[in-house]
C-alpha cells in the first residue's frame, strides 16, 4: 500500500479546500521578512505542483521534485494544460542530484514528516542546501508530536454526494515518534483503494542541528502560518533558514 500511488489521480480532488494561495502568500511574506528576493525557487516534495504553479504565475522560475512518479505525472500534465514552464523531477530528496541551482527552496504541508529517520531528515536538508545558491533560503513546515498525540490524522468524509470519500485512522508510537495512518478511499465512480502513510515527529533540536550542519546562518521557527513563536500546543511549525554559506 504505497503512499501517493493510486491517490495521485485524486489528490487535487482531496485537497480542493486547501488554501494554496495563502500558502504561497505566506512564503512570500517570510521571504520579505528576511529580505530575501529570489528569482528561482524549488518546491521540495511538490506533489501535484499546485504551489509551484502559483509561484510560476507570480513571476518566479519554479521547479519541483517529488518521490512519487504518479504525483509528478499529474504535475506535468497540469503545467502543460496551463502553459506553465515548470521543471519537474522524480527523485528522493535525501539523495537528489538535479543538476540545477536555485535561490530558495520551500516544502509545505508536512512533506518532510514523511522522512521517518533522523538521518533521512539530515540528508534531505543537506541535499536541498546543495541545490541552493550562496545566501539561499529554505522554508518548510512540520507536524509536531502534539498533532500526532491529539490524533489529528483521524478524519472521515463519507457524505454520499462527495466524489471522493475517505476514512483515516492514525496509530502513534511515542517511543519511535512514528505515526502510521491507514487511509481508505471510495470514489463516486466505484473505485476503492487503501494507502498507508507513515510520518515522524522530528524533534526541534534535530531540525535545528540539520539546518546548522547544512550551512544556514540564520534559523527561525514560527507557529504555523503566523509570525508568532511556537507554542506548547502548536500542531504545525514553520522553519525559516537563510543566509546559506555566508
N, C-alpha and C positions, 0 to 999 in steps of 0.2 A: 504494500500500500504506500507507494512513494508520494512525497509531498509535491503538490503543484504539477501533477501529471494530467489526469482527466479534468481536474479542476480548472486548468488553464483556459479552456474554451468558455468556461462560465464565470471566470474570475471578475470580469468587469460588471457582469450582472450582479454578482455577490456584493461588489463594492460600490454600487450605484449611489448610495447615500453618503459616501466618504467625501469630505470637503477638500479635494485635491488642490483646488485653487488657494485655499487657506494655507495648506502645507507649503506651497511654492512661495506665497507671500511671506510666511514666517521665515523661511530660509533666506529670502532676500532682506528681510528686516535684520536677521542676525548678521548677514554679510555687511550691511550698512553699519551695524553697531560696532563691528571690529574694523571698520574702514578698509574692507577688502572688496575690490571691484574686479571680479574675474570675468574673463571673456569666454573661457571654455569650462564646462562642468561635466563631471562623471557621476551618473546615477548608479550607485553600488547596490546590487540586488534589486534591479529596476522593475522586476515583474513584467507586466504588460506595457510599461513605458508611459503611463499617463502623466506622471510628474515631469518626465523628460520632455514630453510633448509641450507641456505648459512652459517649461524653461526655454525650449526652442522658439515657441511663439512669442516669448518675451525678449527675444533677441540674443540669447546665449547660444554658443556652439555646444550642443548637448550630445552626450553618448551614454550608453547604458550597458551594464553587464549583469548577467544572471546565470545561475547554475542550471536552470530548467530550460531545455531546448523548446519545450512546448510554450512556455511563457514568452521566450524571445521570438518564437514564430508569430505569436499574436502581436507582439510589439512591432515587429517589422511590417506585418500586414496593415496595422493601423497607421503607421508612418507613411506607407505608400498611399493609402486611401486619402490621407490628409496632406499629401505632398510636402512632407517634412523631411529634411536631411538630418537624420539622426543615425549615428553609428551604433549598432548593437552587437554585442559579443556574448557567446556562450562560454562561460569559464567559471571555475571555482575561485572565489575571491581570496582564498587562502594561498593560492598558488598562481594567480593570474599573471600573464605576460601579454599585455595588449599591444605593445609596440607604439603607444602614444602617451603623451603627457598632457596634463590638464592643470588649470589654475585652481580648481576647487573640486571637492567631491562631497556627496551627501548620500545618506541612506535613511529611508523613512519606514515607518510602520513596523517597528521591531524586527526588521530583517536580520540584524546581527545577532539577535537572540537564537536564531536557527543554527548558529555555530555553537556546538554543545560541549566544547572543551576550552580551558584557559589557553592552551597552546594554539588552538584554532583561532580564537579571537586575536591573540597577539600577532599571528601570521596574517590575518585579514587586515589589521591596521598597518602592518609593515608593508604589505603588498599595495595597499591603497596609497600610502605615503610615497612608495616607489614610483607611482604614476602621477605624482604631483610636481609641479614646478616649484622652485625655491620660493618660500614665502606663502605657499599654498595653505588651504584650509580644508577641514573635514568636519562636517556637521551630521550627526546621526542621533537616532533615538533608541532607547532600550526599555523593554518592560522590566519592572523591578520585581524583587521577590514578593513584595506586598501584593502585587497584581496576581501572582500565582497563588499565594496564600488565601486571597479573597475569592478565588475561583472565578475570575473574570472571563475565563475562556468558556465557562458553562453557558451556552447560548442556544436558543432554538427559534426557528421561524417556520411554522408549519401551516400557515394560512393557505387554504386551498387555491386562492387566486394568485399566489406568488408563483412566478415562473421557476424560481429556484427555492426549494425548501431545504432546511437543514436542522440537524441537532448535533451539538458538540458537547463532549464531556472531557474535562481535563483531570488528570491524576498527577499530583505534585509530590515529589520526593525531596524533602528539605535537606537530606544528607548529601545527595548528589547535586541539588539545586536544579534538577531537571523536571520538566512537566511533559507529559505525553497527552496529546489531545486527539481523541478519536472523533473524526468528523464524518457524519453520514449525510449524504445529499440525495435529493429527489428532484428531478426536473418535471415541468409540466408536460413535457413530451414523453414521460415514462421512463427516462434513464435513471438508474440508481447506481451510486458508487460510494466507496469509503476511502478516506485518506487518514493517515496518522501523521501528525505534526509534532515535532519534538523541539523544545526550546530550553535554554539555560538562563537562569537569573545570574548575570555576571556581576560579581561584587564591585562596588565603586572603586576600591583600591586597585583591583586588577585592570579596570578600564584606564585609570589614570596612568598606571605603570606602562601599559601597552602604548599609550599615546606619547608619553615621555620618551620611551625607548625608540619610537619611530622618528623622533626629532622635532616634535611640535614644541614650540617655545611657550605658548600660552594655551591654557585649558580652562574652560568654564563649564558648569553644569546648571541646567535650569529645570524647574518643574515644567512639564510638557506644554508646549505652545504658549509659553509666557516668558517673561524676562525675570521671573522670580526665582529665588533659590529653591533647591529641593526641600521637600517636607518629609516627615516620617511616613506619611500616608500617600506619598506620590506613587502613582501606579505606572508612570512613564517618565523618563528623564531624557532631556536633550543635552548632548555633549557637543561642545564647540571647541575645536582645536585649530590653532592658526600659528602663523609665523614659522612654517616648516623650514628647518635648516638655517635659520637666521642667527 
